[in-house]
Amino acid sequence: MKIIDIRDAVVPISSPIRNAFIDFSKMTASVVAVVTDVVRDGKPVVGYGFNSNGRYAASGLLNERFLPRLREADPESLVNEAGDNLDPARIWSTMMTNEKPGGHGERSVAVGVVDMAVWDAVAKIAGQPLYKHLADTCGDGTHDNSVFVYAAGGYYYPGKDDARLQEEMRRYRDMGYEVVKMKIGGASLEEDLRRIEAVLDVVGEGRYLAVDANGRFDLHTALAYAEALKPYNLFWYEEAGDPLDFQLQAELSKVYPGPMATGENLFSHQDARNLARYGGMRPDRDWLQFDCALSYGLVEYLRILKAIEAEGFTSRNCVPHGGHQLSLNIAAGLKLGGNESYPEVFAPFGGFADNIRVENGHVGLPQAPGIGFEQKSALIRTMRTATET
């Protein structure tokens, strides 16, 4: 078997929302299709991938470096020893040929897009949902039957007052989510506290609300927010400072007793290990948010899990950023702590299979082979349209 074609495209995921650091008015994403010579139901098996929100399309890197390396490789070097499926690790190594260590960032996004498509194809060829394939090949042979998910929203946008913020959070609770997340740091501390209290009037208790500063704060501001947030007993306080400022995170952990979360903007197992070692993160209460679609893909995410395990954390500490179906499969197959969800933004890439609903803060799993893109009609239509023209 072999890869016979690799296609990429750029699609918009723009919206008028903003967090504390960026707006999403010009946001784009890369979509990749990996076409194989394996035939199922009379059609070639095609694996699809895309990058998570918050990073732009990586088409330049894909077309100048990573896709040419795959196209030029001996097809047999990209398959497993049995010759009956693609080998994600070999494909990953081929893409990273002649790349120096370090330099994580947009490079990791480009590799992650292709990696997602490869794993989708691998599971389809194996005839299994990806979570089952991961449980059998990378896990302990068992998987979770449902996954904890929280509704990420609460963005700032023009004209959005407290009443509209409350309406948004009510919709999420009506959808079946228990925990919701809102943005902070894009307004004054006083205004953000008012917004938090408005949401608490909807969800009832702090344990149902997470807040996210998107790396906006310096240490002084992060500590000021920490003191103000303590009485609320929130689900977590997320990414207070720059993702690579491990000292800031460590100082915060000394004064903030509640759960904290960070890691979505760390893109390698080395950075994940450094966060676990030097960031003051506490395995008994804190959450790690590495997003495989931004951090070189699932091949690297497996290394991340090993790296944090050596530092006292487990897979249950991980709740990936991104709200996409690849992380949902990983969460079930490798027994993570949960997954993010975007019920109302970044369509059609956020959300889960059309026929699966969120119940009591948990979502079920699709039975179709692969990641499950075909079970989300708007998403598969977008990816097919983008890569077949």
PESULLIN-V741087 format. One record per pair of residues at least 24 apart in sequence whose ideal C-beta (glycine too) atoms are under 10 Angstrom apart, sorted by the first residue. I is the first residue (numbers start at 0). J is the second residue. If there is no record, write none. Layout:
I_J / I_J
//
This chain:
0_35 / 0_36 / 0_37 / 0_44 / 0_74 / 0_75 / 0_77 / 0_78 / 0_79 / 0_82 / 0_83 / 0_84 / 0_85 / 0_124 / 1_35 / 1_36 / 1_37 / 1_73 / 1_74 / 1_75 / 1_77 / 1_78 / 1_82 / 1_85 / 2_33 / 2_34 / 2_35 / 2_36 / 2_37 / 2_46 / 2_69 / 2_70 / 2_72 / 2_74 / 2_77 / 2_78 / 2_85 / 2_90 / 2_116 / 2_117 / 2_120 / 3_33 / 3_34 / 3_35 / 3_36 / 3_37 / 3_43 / 3_74 / 4_32 / 4_33 / 4_34 / 4_35 / 4_36 / 4_43 / 4_45 / 4_70 / 4_386 / 5_31 / 5_32 / 5_33 / 5_34 / 5_46 / 5_61 / 5_65 / 5_66 / 5_67 / 5_69 / 5_70 / 5_113 / 5_116 / 5_117 / 5_386 / 6_30 / 6_31 / 6_32 / 6_33 / 6_34 / 6_45 / 6_47 / 6_66 / 6_116 / 6_385 / 6_386 / 6_387 / 6_388 / 7_31 / 7_32 / 7_48 / 7_56 / 7_57 / 7_58 / 7_61 / 7_62 / 7_65 / 7_66 / 7_109 / 7_112 / 7_113 / 7_116 / 7_385 / 7_386 / 8_32 / 8_49 / 8_56 / 8_58 / 8_381 / 8_382 / 8_384 / 8_385 / 8_386 / 8_387 / 8_388 / 9_55 / 9_56 / 9_57 / 9_58 / 9_61 / 9_385 / 10_49 / 10_56 / 10_347 / 10_348 / 10_381 / 10_382 / 10_384 / 10_385 / 10_386 / 11_56 / 12_49 / 12_50 / 12_51 / 12_52 / 12_53 / 12_55 / 12_56 / 12_344 / 12_345 / 12_346 / 12_347 / 12_348 / 12_349 / 12_381 / 13_345 / 14_52 / 14_154 / 14_156 / 14_343 / 14_344 / 14_345 / 14_346 / 15_154 / 15_155 / 15_156 / 15_157 / 15_158 / 15_159 / 16_152 / 16_153 / 16_154 / 16_155 / 16_156 / 16_157 / 16_159 / 16_182 / 16_343 / 16_344 / 16_345 / 17_154 / 17_155 / 17_156 / 17_157 / 17_182 / 17_185 / 17_213 / 18_53 / 18_153 / 18_154 / 18_155 / 18_182 / 18_183 / 18_184 / 18_185 / 18_211 / 18_212 / 18_213 / 18_214 / 18_215 / 18_238 / 19_154 / 19_155 / 19_182 / 19_183 / 19_184 / 19_185 / 19_186 / 19_191 / 19_211 / 19_212 / 19_213 / 19_214 / 19_215 / 19_216 / 19_238 / 20_53 / 20_182 / 20_184 / 20_185 / 20_212 / 20_213 / 20_214 / 20_215 / 20_238 / 21_53 / 21_213 / 22_154 / 22_155 / 22_156 / 22_185 / 23_52 / 23_53 / 23_154 / 23_156 / 23_344 / 23_345 / 25_55 / 26_52 / 26_53 / 26_54 / 26_55 / 26_56 / 26_345 / 27_54 / 27_55 / 27_56 / 27_57 / 27_58 / 28_52 / 28_53 / 28_54 / 28_55 / 28_56 / 28_57 / 28_108 / 28_112 / 28_292 / 28_345 / 28_348 / 28_381 / 28_385 / 29_54 / 29_55 / 29_56 / 29_57 / 29_58 / 29_59 / 29_60 / 29_61 / 29_108 / 29_109 / 29_111 / 29_112 / 29_113 / 29_385 / 30_56 / 30_58 / 30_112 / 30_115 / 30_116 / 30_348 / 30_378 / 30_381 / 30_382 / 30_383 / 30_384 / 30_385 / 30_386 / 31_57 / 31_58 / 31_61 / 31_65 / 31_66 / 31_109 / 31_111 / 31_112 / 31_113 / 31_114 / 31_115 / 31_116 / 31_117 / 31_119 / 31_382 / 31_385 / 31_386 / 32_116 / 32_119 / 32_120 / 32_382 / 32_383 / 32_385 / 32_386 / 32_387 / 33_69 / 33_85 / 33_90 / 33_113 / 33_114 / 33_115 / 33_116 / 33_117 / 33_118 / 33_119 / 33_120 / 33_121 / 33_386 / 34_116 / 34_120 / 34_386 / 35_78 / 35_84 / 35_85 / 35_117 / 35_120 / 35_121 / 35_123 / 35_124 / 36_74 / 37_83 / 37_84 / 37_85 / 37_120 / 37_123 / 37_124 / 39_123 / 39_124 / 39_126 / 39_368 / 43_120 / 44_85 / 44_119 / 44_120 / 44_121 / 44_122 / 44_123 / 44_124 / 44_368 / 44_369 / 45_116 / 45_119 / 45_120 / 45_123 / 45_369 / 45_372 / 45_382 / 45_383 / 45_386 / 45_387 / 46_85 / 46_113 / 46_114 / 46_115 / 46_116 / 46_117 / 46_118 / 46_119 / 46_120 / 46_121 / 46_122 / 46_123 / 46_124 / 46_369 / 46_370 / 46_372 / 47_112 / 47_115 / 47_116 / 47_119 / 47_120 / 47_123 / 47_369 / 47_370 / 47_372 / 47_373 / 47_378 / 47_379 / 47_381 / 47_382 / 47_383 / 47_385 / 47_386 / 48_111 / 48_112 / 48_113 / 48_114 / 48_115 / 48_116 / 48_117 / 48_118 / 48_119 / 48_120 / 48_292 / 48_296 / 48_323 / 48_325 / 48_370 / 48_372 / 48_382 / 49_111 / 49_112 / 49_115 / 49_116 / 49_292 / 49_323 / 49_325 / 49_348 / 49_372 / 49_378 / 49_381 / 49_382 / 49_385 / 50_105 / 50_107 / 50_108 / 50_109 / 50_111 / 50_112 / 50_115 / 50_290 / 50_292 / 50_293 / 50_321 / 50_323 / 50_348 / 51_108 / 51_111 / 51_112 / 51_115 / 51_263 / 51_290 / 51_291 / 51_292 / 51_293 / 51_294 / 51_319 / 51_320 / 51_321 / 51_322 / 51_323 / 51_325 / 51_326 / 51_339 / 51_341 / 51_345 / 51_348 / 51_349 / 52_151 / 52_290 / 52_292 / 52_293 / 52_320 / 52_321 / 52_322 / 52_323 / 52_341 / 52_344 / 52_345 / 52_348 / 52_349 / 53_108 / 53_213 / 53_263 / 53_264 / 53_290 / 53_293 / 53_320 / 53_321 / 53_345 / 54_104 / 54_105 / 54_107 / 54_108 / 54_109 / 54_111 / 54_112 / 54_264 / 54_266 / 54_290 / 54_292 / 54_293 / 55_105 / 55_108 / 56_105 / 56_108 / 56_109 / 56_112 / 57_104 / 57_105 / 57_106 / 57_107 / 57_108 / 57_109 / 57_110 / 57_111 / 57_112 / 57_113 / 58_109 / 58_112 / 59_105 / 59_109 / 60_104 / 60_105 / 60_106 / 60_107 / 60_108 / 60_109 / 60_110 / 60_112 / 61_94 / 61_108 / 61_109 / 61_110 / 61_112 / 61_113 / 62_109 / 63_109 / 64_94 / 64_95 / 64_96 / 64_97 / 64_98 / 64_106 / 64_109 / 64_110 / 65_93 / 65_94 / 65_95 / 65_96 / 65_98 / 65_106 / 65_109 / 65_110 / 65_112 / 65_113 / 66_94 / 66_109 / 66_113 / 67_94 / 68_92 / 68_93 / 68_94 / 68_95 / 68_96 / 68_97 / 68_98 / 69_93 / 69_94 / 69_113 / 69_117 / 71_96 / 72_96 / 77_117 / 79_121 / 83_124 / 83_125 / 84_120 / 84_121 / 84_122 / 84_123 / 84_124 / 84_125 / 84_132 / 85_116 / 85_117 / 85_118 / 85_120 / 85_121 / 85_124 / 86_117 / 86_121 / 86_298 / 87_113 / 87_114 / 87_115 / 87_117 / 87_118 / 87_120 / 87_121 / 87_296 / 87_297 / 87_298 / 87_301 / 88_114 / 88_117 / 88_297 / 88_298 / 88_301 / 89_117 / 89_298 / 90_114 / 90_116 / 90_117 / 90_118 / 90_120 / 90_121 / 90_296 / 90_298 / 91_117 / 91_295 / 91_296 / 91_297 / 91_298 / 91_299 / 92_298 / 94_295 / 94_296 / 94_298 / 95_295 / 95_298 / 95_299 / 100_267 / 100_269 / 101_267 / 101_269 / 101_270 / 102_266 / 102_267 / 103_264 / 103_265 / 103_266 / 103_267 / 103_269 / 103_270 / 103_293 / 103_294 / 103_295 / 103_299 / 104_264 / 104_266 / 104_267 / 104_293 / 105_266 / 105_293 / 106_266 / 106_295 / 107_265 / 107_266 / 107_267 / 107_270 / 107_290 / 107_291 / 107_292 / 107_293 / 107_294 / 107_295 / 107_296 / 107_299 / 108_266 / 108_290 / 108_292 / 108_293 / 108_294 / 108_295 / 108_296 / 109_295 / 109_296 / 110_266 / 110_293 / 110_294 / 110_295 / 110_296 / 110_298 / 110_299 / 111_266 / 111_290 / 111_291 / 111_292 / 111_293 / 111_294 / 111_295 / 111_296 / 111_297 / 111_298 / 111_299 / 111_300 / 111_325 / 112_292 / 112_293 / 112_296 / 113_295 / 113_296 / 114_291 / 114_292 / 114_294 / 114_295 / 114_296 / 114_297 / 114_298 / 114_299 / 114_300 / 114_325 / 115_291 / 115_292 / 115_296 / 115_297 / 115_323 / 115_324 / 115_325 / 115_326 / 115_370 / 115_372 / 116_296 / 116_325 / 116_370 / 116_372 / 116_382 / 116_386 / 117_296 / 117_297 / 117_298 / 118_291 / 118_296 / 118_297 / 118_298 / 118_325 / 118_328 / 118_329 / 118_369 / 118_370 / 119_324 / 119_325 / 119_328 / 119_368 / 119_369 / 119_370 / 119_371 / 119_372 / 119_373 / 120_368 / 120_369 / 120_370 / 121_297 / 121_368 / 121_369 / 122_328 / 122_332 / 122_367 / 122_368 / 122_369 / 122_370 / 122_371 / 123_367 / 123_368 / 123_369 / 123_370 / 123_372 / 123_373 / 124_368 / 124_369 / 125_368 / 125_369 / 126_368 / 126_369 / 127_332 / 127_366 / 127_367 / 127_368 / 127_369 / 128_328 / 128_331 / 128_332 / 128_364 / 128_365 / 128_366 / 128_367 / 128_368 / 128_369 / 128_370 / 128_371 / 128_374 / 129_297 / 129_324 / 129_325 / 129_327 / 129_328 / 129_329 / 129_331 / 129_332 / 129_364 / 129_365 / 129_367 / 129_368 / 129_369 / 129_370 / 129_371 / 130_324 / 130_327 / 130_328 / 130_329 / 130_330 / 130_331 / 130_332 / 130_333 / 130_364 / 130_365 / 130_370 / 130_371 / 131_328 / 131_331 / 131_332 / 131_364 / 131_366 / 131_368 / 132_328 / 132_332 / 132_368 / 132_369 / 133_297 / 133_301 / 133_328 / 133_329 / 133_331 / 133_332 / 133_333 / 133_334 / 134_328 / 134_331 / 134_332 / 134_333 / 134_334 / 135_332 / 136_332 / 137_297 / 137_300 / 137_301 / 137_304 / 137_329 / 137_332 / 137_333 / 138_314 / 138_329 / 138_331 / 138_332 / 138_333 / 138_334 / 139_332 / 139_333 / 139_334 / 141_332 / 141_334 / 142_328 / 142_330 / 142_331 / 142_332 / 142_333 / 142_334 / 142_364 / 143_330 / 143_331 / 143_332 / 143_333 / 143_334 / 143_335 / 143_337 / 143_361 / 143_364 / 144_331 / 144_361 / 144_363 / 144_364 / 145_330 / 145_331 / 145_355 / 145_357 / 145_358 / 145_359 / 145_360 / 145_361 / 145_362 / 145_363 / 145_364 / 146_318 / 146_326 / 146_327 / 146_328 / 146_329 / 146_330 / 146_331 / 146_334 / 146_335 / 146_336 / 146_337 / 146_338 / 146_340 / 146_351 / 146_357 / 146_360 / 146_361 / 146_362 / 146_363 / 146_364 / 147_176 / 147_177 / 147_178 / 147_318 / 147_330 / 147_335 / 147_336 / 147_337 / 147_338 / 147_340 / 147_359 / 147_360 / 147_361 / 147_362 / 148_175 / 148_176 / 148_177 / 148_178 / 148_318 / 148_322 / 148_326 / 148_327 / 148_330 / 148_337 / 148_338 / 148_339 / 148_340 / 148_342 / 148_350 / 148_351 / 148_357 / 148_360 / 148_361 / 148_362 / 149_176 / 149_177 / 149_178 / 149_179 / 149_180 / 149_207 / 149_208 / 149_209 / 149_234 / 149_235 / 149_318 / 149_322 / 149_337 / 149_338 / 149_339 / 149_340 / 149_357 / 149_360 / 150_174 / 150_175 / 150_176 / 150_177 / 150_178 / 150_179 / 150_180 / 150_181 / 150_209 / 150_322 / 150_339 / 150_340 / 150_341 / 150_342 / 150_343 / 150_357 / 150_360 / 151_176 / 151_178 / 151_179 / 151_180 / 151_181 / 151_182 / 151_209 / 151_211 / 151_237 / 151_320 / 151_321 / 151_322 / 151_339 / 151_340 / 151_341 / 151_342 / 151_343 / 151_344 / 151_345 / 151_349 / 152_176 / 152_179 / 152_180 / 152_181 / 152_182 / 152_340 / 152_341 / 152_342 / 152_343 / 152_344 / 153_179 / 153_180 / 153_181 / 153_182 / 153_183 / 153_194 / 153_195 / 153_198 / 153_208 / 153_209 / 153_210 / 153_211 / 154_181 / 154_182 / 154_185 / 154_211 / 154_343 / 154_344 / 155_181 / 155_182 / 155_183 / 155_184 / 155_185 / 155_186 / 155_194 / 159_194 / 160_194 / 160_197 / 161_190 / 161_193 / 161_194 / 161_196 / 161_197 / 161_198 / 161_200 / 162_197 / 163_197 / 164_194 / 164_195 / 164_197 / 164_198 / 164_201 / 165_194 / 165_197 / 165_198 / 165_199 / 165_200 / 165_201 / 165_202 / 166_201 / 167_198 / 167_201 / 167_342 / 167_343 / 168_197 / 168_198 / 168_199 / 168_200 / 168_201 / 168_202 / 168_207 / 168_208 / 169_198 / 169_201 / 169_202 / 170_342 / 170_343 / 171_201 / 171_202 / 171_340 / 171_342 / 171_343 / 171_357 / 172_201 / 172_202 / 172_203 / 172_207 / 172_360 / 174_340 / 174_342 / 174_343 / 174_356 / 174_357 / 174_358 / 175_342 / 175_356 / 175_357 / 175_358 / 175_359 / 175_360 / 175_361 / 175_362 / 176_202 / 176_207 / 176_340 / 176_342 / 176_357 / 176_358 / 176_359 / 176_360 / 176_361 / 176_362 / 177_202 / 177_206 / 177_207 / 177_234 / 177_357 / 177_358 / 177_359 / 177_360 / 177_361 / 178_202 / 178_206 / 178_207 / 178_208 / 178_209 / 178_233 / 178_234 / 178_235 / 178_337 / 178_340 / 178_360 / 179_207 / 179_208 / 179_209 / 179_234 / 179_340 / 179_342 / 180_208 / 180_209 / 180_210 / 180_211 / 180_233 / 180_234 / 180_235 / 180_237 / 180_260 / 180_339 / 180_340 / 181_208 / 181_209 / 181_210 / 181_211 / 182_210 / 182_211 / 182_212 / 182_213 / 182_215 / 182_237 / 183_210 / 183_211 / 183_212 / 183_213 / 183_215 / 183_216 / 183_224 / 183_228 / 183_236 / 183_237 / 183_239 / 184_210 / 184_211 / 184_212 / 184_213 / 184_214 / 184_215 / 184_216 / 184_220 / 184_221 / 184_224 / 184_238 / 184_239 / 185_212 / 185_213 / 185_215 / 188_220 / 188_223 / 188_224 / 188_226 / 188_227 / 188_228 / 189_227 / 191_224 / 191_227 / 191_228 / 192_224 / 192_227 / 192_228 / 192_231 / 195_227 / 195_228 / 195_231 / 195_233 / 196_231 / 199_231 / 199_233 / 202_234 / 204_231 / 204_232 / 204_233 / 204_234 / 205_229 / 205_230 / 205_231 / 205_232 / 205_233 / 205_234 / 205_257 / 206_231 / 206_232 / 206_233 / 206_234 / 206_235 / 206_257 / 206_258 / 207_233 / 207_234 / 207_360 / 208_232 / 208_233 / 208_234 / 208_235 / 209_233 / 209_234 / 209_235 / 209_236 / 209_237 / 209_258 / 209_260 / 209_286 / 209_318 / 209_339 / 210_234 / 210_235 / 210_236 / 210_237 / 210_238 / 210_239 / 210_260 / 211_235 / 211_236 / 211_237 / 211_238 / 211_239 / 211_260 / 211_261 / 211_263 / 211_288 / 211_320 / 212_236 / 212_237 / 212_238 / 212_239 / 212_240 / 212_261 / 213_237 / 213_238 / 213_239 / 213_242 / 213_263 / 213_264 / 214_238 / 214_239 / 214_240 / 214_241 / 214_242 / 214_243 / 214_244 / 214_247 / 214_261 / 214_263 / 214_264 / 215_239 / 215_240 / 215_241 / 216_240 / 216_241 / 216_244 / 216_247 / 216_251 / 217_241 / 217_244 / 217_247 / 218_244 / 218_246 / 218_247 / 218_248 / 218_250 / 218_251 / 221_247 / 221_248 / 221_250 / 221_251 / 221_254 / 221_255 / 222_247 / 222_250 / 222_251 / 222_253 / 222_254 / 222_255 / 224_251 / 224_255 / 225_250 / 225_251 / 225_252 / 225_253 / 225_254 / 225_255 / 225_256 / 225_257 / 225_259 / 226_254 / 226_255 / 228_255 / 228_257 / 229_254 / 229_255 / 229_256 / 229_257 / 231_257 / 232_256 / 232_257 / 232_258 / 233_257 / 233_258 / 233_259 / 234_258 / 234_260 / 234_286 / 235_259 / 235_260 / 235_261 / 235_284 / 235_285 / 235_286 / 235_288 / 235_318 / 236_260 / 236_261 / 236_285 / 237_261 / 237_262 / 237_263 / 237_286 / 237_288 / 237_320 / 238_262 / 238_263 / 238_264 / 238_288 / 238_320 / 242_266 / 242_270 / 242_274 / 242_278 / 242_288 / 243_270 / 243_273 / 243_274 / 243_278 / 244_278 / 245_270 / 245_273 / 245_274 / 245_275 / 245_276 / 245_277 / 245_278 / 245_279 / 245_280 / 246_277 / 246_278 / 246_279 / 247_278 / 247_279 / 248_274 / 248_277 / 248_278 / 248_279 / 248_280 / 248_285 / 249_274 / 249_276 / 249_277 / 249_278 / 249_279 / 249_280 / 250_279 / 251_278 / 251_279 / 252_278 / 252_279 / 252_280 / 252_281 / 252_284 / 252_285 / 253_279 / 255_279 / 256_281 / 256_284 / 257_284 / 257_285 / 258_283 / 258_284 / 258_285 / 258_286 / 259_284 / 259_285 / 259_286 / 260_285 / 260_286 / 260_287 / 260_288 / 260_316 / 260_318 / 260_320 / 261_285 / 261_286 / 261_287 / 261_288 / 261_289 / 261_320 / 262_286 / 262_287 / 262_288 / 262_289 / 262_290 / 262_294 / 262_303 / 262_307 / 262_316 / 262_317 / 262_318 / 262_319 / 262_320 / 263_287 / 263_288 / 263_289 / 263_290 / 263_293 / 263_294 / 263_318 / 263_319 / 263_320 / 263_321 / 263_339 / 264_288 / 264_289 / 264_290 / 264_293 / 264_294 / 264_320 / 265_289 / 265_290 / 265_293 / 265_294 / 265_303 / 266_290 / 266_291 / 266_293 / 266_294 / 266_295 / 266_299 / 266_303 / 267_294 / 267_295 / 267_299 / 267_302 / 267_303 / 267_306 / 268_294 / 268_295 / 268_299 / 268_300 / 268_301 / 268_302 / 268_303 / 268_304 / 268_305 / 268_306 / 268_307 / 269_302 / 269_303 / 269_306 / 270_294 / 270_303 / 270_306 / 271_299 / 271_300 / 271_302 / 271_303 / 271_304 / 271_305 / 271_306 / 271_307 / 271_310 / 271_312 / 271_317 / 272_302 / 272_303 / 272_305 / 272_306 / 272_307 / 272_309 / 272_310 / 273_306 / 273_310 / 274_306 / 274_307 / 274_310 / 274_312 / 275_303 / 275_306 / 275_307 / 275_308 / 275_309 / 275_310 / 275_311 / 275_312 / 275_316 / 276_306 / 276_307 / 276_309 / 276_310 / 276_311 / 277_310 / 280_307 / 280_310 / 280_311 / 280_312 / 280_316 / 281_311 / 281_312 / 281_316 / 282_307 / 282_310 / 282_311 / 282_312 / 282_313 / 282_315 / 282_316 / 283_311 / 283_312 / 283_316 / 284_316 / 285_312 / 285_316 / 286_312 / 286_315 / 286_316 / 286_317 / 286_318 / 286_319 / 286_336 / 286_337 / 287_312 / 287_313 / 287_314 / 287_316 / 287_317 / 287_318 / 287_319 / 287_335 / 287_336 / 288_316 / 288_317 / 288_318 / 288_319 / 288_320 / 288_321 / 288_326 / 288_339 / 289_317 / 289_318 / 289_319 / 289_320 / 289_321 / 289_326 / 290_319 / 290_320 / 290_321 / 290_322 / 290_323 / 290_325 / 290_326 / 290_339 / 291_319 / 291_320 / 291_321 / 291_323 / 291_325 / 291_326 / 291_328 / 291_329 / 292_319 / 292_320 / 292_321 / 292_323 / 292_325 / 292_326 / 292_348 / 293_319 / 293_320 / 293_321 / 294_319 / 294_320 / 296_325 / 297_325 / 297_326 / 297_328 / 297_329 / 297_332 / 297_333 / 300_325 / 300_326 / 300_329 / 300_333 / 300_335 / 301_329 / 301_333 / 304_329 / 304_333 / 304_335 / 321_345 / 321_348 / 321_349 / 322_348 / 322_349 / 322_350 / 322_351 / 323_348 / 323_349 / 323_350 / 323_351 / 323_370 / 323_372 / 323_378 / 324_348 / 324_349 / 324_350 / 324_351 / 324_352 / 324_364 / 324_365 / 324_369 / 324_370 / 324_371 / 324_372 / 324_374 / 324_375 / 324_378 / 325_370 / 325_371 / 325_372 / 326_370 / 327_351 / 327_352 / 327_355 / 327_362 / 327_363 / 327_364 / 327_365 / 327_370 / 327_371 / 328_364 / 328_365 / 328_369 / 328_370 / 328_371 / 329_370 / 330_362 / 330_364 / 331_362 / 331_363 / 331_364 / 332_364 / 337_361 / 337_362 / 338_362 / 346_377 / 346_378 / 346_381 / 347_375 / 347_376 / 347_377 / 347_378 / 347_379 / 347_380 / 347_381 / 347_382 / 348_375 / 348_377 / 348_378 / 348_381 / 348_382 / 349_375 / 349_378 / 350_375 / 350_377 / 350_378 / 351_375 / 351_378 / 352_376 / 352_378 / 353_377 / 353_378
//
